[in-house]
């Protein structure tokens, strides 16, 4: 409390630097646990006697686990607390990476699912922490910063994983990343007392209860549109992250280290994009309009791969990756803000969880479909272009149906 001119007033909470740092660290490290796989794919695939493009199936299984982890996270966080749920998620990432490091194909598949179970709860749990800690005036900015953890994780994977693989091999690299997850789980234990509060011992934990957010989205036309948008955009995002390193090493004969650097540039550009697009959507364009233009941007980048050539200079590859990353990976913050605005009163968390279910669904089904197009065409550019067209269509759809008074 403070007094001002003789009148007592309630002091507004300060900016939540500590919870933001905790949640950003969690989000970043679980993203590293997921995105290390595409970077290791050219090396790991040889030992597993699989084509590098098979990484698409691994990522699909990861996000299948994420779908389960995300829709059940609300009940687990309500009963046990968001920090405890985050700790379990980090431990699951260690377990999944350990299984994958066995290089036994059935265990690799199981490991992918377990990593996904660990990755899925990170956003719902961190959202609960930040909603409690953030003053109303900085909620949008706080969430935007926290969401940069995903591309930051991708950038770290792109830089660090190739060096680790060259120094110790891909199996040891997976274990090292898993142990880093465990270390963070232990490091955040002191904060349980602060953030694991107001627990509900009767919070539902069943998959039946978890279906409620999905049904909410299906019943609301505006949310259905957002869900379909994220289904398509999430698919384009995962094609970039999953196949970029393999595309560059196979089509451009880049070394693993250089291809990893290109991937890192794409992810760092998406970090800047998430913040920049959010500012533009708040101050210049309506959020739906911003989402539409991002659909055009990622669709155009996917089609631009048709012009890709081994004659491209390295700097052009970096520029291309930056633009592709800024659009295909940078849309999430604007999207989540629009979902929150479209949600029924008092249902923001449920609407967000339900829409994320469809985002993850797009991420699950797109890599196998990409693999199918790749098998038929033997061309990464054609496969990328095939999934860029739906993004262009969604961008046009968002502009066409935008209500005149929407902001």
C-alpha positions, -999 to 999 in steps of 0.1 A, spaced: 0 0 0 11 36 -5 -3 70 3 -5 98 -22 -18 132 -12 -33 118 20 -53 92 0 -46 55 3 -42 37 -29 -33 2 -39 1 -1 -55 0 -18 -89 22 -49 -92 55 -43 -110 65 -59 -142 68 -97 -136 105 -101 -145 110 -132 -123 80 -152 -135 87 -142 -170 123 -154 -167 111 -187 -152 85 -194 -179 107 -182 -207 135 -206 -196 110 -235 -195 95 -227 -229 129 -223 -244 144 -255 -231 115 -277 -240 116 -262 -275 153 -272 -277 143 -307 -267 119 -308 -296 139 -290 -323 172 -308 -316 158 -337 -336 155 -320 -370 191 -307 -366 204 -341 -357 183 -358 -384 210 -360 -412 234 -378 -388 209 -399 -368 190 -411 -398 221 -429 -411 226 -449 -379 189 -457 -378 191 -467 -415 163 -443 -424 161 -414 -449 166 -380 -433 131 -370 -444 118 -396 -419 123 -369 -392 88 -357 -403 73 -388 -387 93 -382 -355 80 -347 -352 45 -358 -360 46 -382 -330 61 -355 -308 32 -332 -315 7 -361 -310 20 -363 -275 18 -325 -273 -19 -326 -281 -25 -350 -252 -2 -330 -229 -18 -296 -237 -54 -305 -234 -49 -323 -200 -25 -297 -186 -52 -275 -172 -65 -301 -148 -30 -311 -137 -19 -275 -132 -51 -267 -112 -45 -297 -89 -7 -298 -85 4 -263 -96 20 -249 -128 55 -252 -115 51 -288 -106 35 -295 -140 64 -278 -157 89 -298 -137 72 -330 -147 72 -318 -183 109 -312 -182 116 -346 -167 95 -362 -195 117 -344 -220 147 -361 -204 130 -395 -205 119 -391 -241 154 -380 -253 169 -409 -234 146 -433 -251 154 -418 -285 192 -420 -278 189 -458 -275 188 -458 -314 163 -487 -312 136 -477 -335 105 -486 -314 121 -468 -284 129 -438 -306 92 -437 -316 81 -440 -279 107 -413 -270 91 -389 -295 57 -393 -279 72 -388 -244 90 -356 -254 57 -344 -268 40 -351 -234 66 -330 -218 64 -302 -243 26 -299 -244 19 -285 -209 45 -257 -211 22 -231 -226 -9 -237 -204 12 -239 -172 32 -208 -180 1 -189 -190 -14 -196 -155 17 -182 -139 19 -151 -160 -19 -143 -157 -14 -143 -119 18 -123 -119 12 -97 -146 -4 -63 -142 -33 -58 -167 -13 -31 -185 15 -55 -195 -3 -88 -201 0 -88 -239 36 -77 -239 45 -103 -212 29 -131 -232 46 -120 -264 80 -121 -248 73 -155 -233 62 -169 -266 96 -161 -281 109 -191 -262 98 -214 -290 119 -198 -318 147 -191 -293 148 -228 -286 150 -235 -323 178 -210 -327 198 -225 -298 193 -260 -313 205 -247 -347 237 -233 -332 246 -257 -304 234 -291 -316 257 -294 -347 287 -286 -325 277 -311 -299 270 -337 -325 304 -333 -341 321 -334 -307 302 -362 -290 277 -378 -314 240 -374 -317 231 -399 -290 252 -381 -264 238 -348 -275 203 -360 -268 213 -370 -233 230 -337 -227 199 -318 -237 178 -340 -215 200 -335 -185 198 -297 -191 160 -301 -188 164 -320 -155 187 -293 -142 161 -266 -149 134 -287 -133 155 -288 -101 164 -251 -104 128 -239 -104 119 -259 -73 123 -229 -49 95 -210 -68 68 -236 -62 58 -219 -30 52 -187 -48 33 -199 -79 18 -233 -69 -10 -217 -49 -48 -220 -46 -47 -256 -57 -79 -275 -63 -76 -311 -51 -108 -320 -71 -97 -306 -104 -107 -330 -133 -79 -349 -148 -97 -371 -174 -96 -368 -212 -134 -363 -211 -130 -331 -191 -101 -321 -214 -125 -322 -244 -145 -292 -232 -121 -266 -247 -122 -284 -281 -160 -284 -281 -161 -247 -272 -140 -239 -303 -161 -261 -326 -194 -244 -314 -181 -208 -319 -178 -197 -356 -151 -171 -349 -130 -195 -329 -135 -222 -356 -120 -198 -381 -90 -191 -358 -86 -228 -353 -85 -235 -390 -60 -207 -395 -37 -221 -369 -41 -256 -384 -27 -244 -417 -2 -219 -404 11 -244 -379 16 -269 -407 37 -245 -427 57 -236 -396 66 -272 -389 76 -279 -425 101 -251 -422 115 -261 -388 115 -299 -395 129 -300 -430 151 -269 -435 184 -284 -423 178 -316 -443 167 -295 -474 199 -274 -472 223 -303 -466 208 -324 -494 199 -298 -520 226 -272 -514 254 -295 -501 258 -273 -470 276 -287 -440 256 -295 -410 271 -266 -391 263 -240 -418 228 -255 -423 222 -252 -385 233 -215 -387 207 -209 -414 181 -225 -393 191 -203 -363 188 -172 -384 152 -182 -394 143 -187 -357 160 -155 -345 141 -136 -372 109 -151 -359 117 -138 -325 119 -103 -338 88 -110 -360 67 -121 -331 73 -88 -313 71 -66 -344 39 -82 -358 23 -78 -324 32 -40 -323 19 -36 -358 -13 -55 -350 -19 -33 -320 -11 1 -336 -14 -1 -374 -34 -31 -386 -62 -52 -372 -50 -85 -359 -70 -105 -385 -55 -83 -412 -20 -89 -398 -27 -127 -397 -38 -125 -434 -6 -108 -445 15 -132 -426 -3 -160 -445 6 -143 -477 42 -140 -466 47 -176 -455 29 -188 -486 51 -167 -509 83 -180 -492 72 -216 -496 65 -209 -533 99 -192 -536 116 -225 -529 107 -234 -565 133 -209 -576 159 -223 -552 192 -233 -568 225 -246 -556 239 -215 -573 223 -193 -547 250 -175 -526 251 -182 -489 239 -147 -480 207 -152 -501 200 -184 -482 202 -165 -449 179 -138 -462 154 -163 -474 154 -182 -441 150 -150 -422 119 -139 -441 104 -174 -441 110 -177 -403 97 -142 -395 64 -151 -412 59 -189 -408 71 -189 -372 63 -154 -362 25 -154 -364 17 -170 -330 16 -139 -308 -9 -121 -330 -29 -153 -333 -32 -158 -295 -42 -122 -290 -70 -126 -316 -82 -158 -300 -83 -141 -266 -104 -113 -281 -128 -137 -298 -132 -159 -267 -165 -158 -248 -164 -139 -215 -145 -158 -189 -134 -185 -213 -100 -171 -226 -80 -201 -212 -104 -227 -225 -106 -210 -260 -68 -208 -261 -64 -244 -252 -90 -256 -277 -74 -236 -305 -40 -249 -296 -54 -284 -300 -60 -277 -337 -26 -260 -340 -10 -291 -328 -33 -312 -350 -19 -293 -381 16 -300 -369 8 -337 -365 -7 -343 -399 15 -320 -420 49 -338 -417 35 -372 -430 17 -354 -457 49 -335 -466 67 -368 -467 41 -381 -491 45 -352 -515 83 -356 -512 81 -393 -520 60 -386 -551 79 -356 -564 114 -362 -551 116 -325 -547 117 -304 -515 107 -272 -533 76 -289 -547 67 -302 -513 72 -268 -497 51 -251 -524 23 -276 -519 18 -264 -484 23 -228 -492 -8 -226 -513 -32 -233 -484 -15 -205 -464 -22 -181 -493 -58 -193 -494 -63 -187 -456 -48 -153 -459 -73 -144 -486 -101 -159 -466 -92 -138 -435 -94 -107 -455 -126 -116 -473 -146 -125 -442 -132 -98 -418 -161 -80 -402 -161 -43 -410 -160 -33 -373 -134 -58 -362 -103 -45 -345 
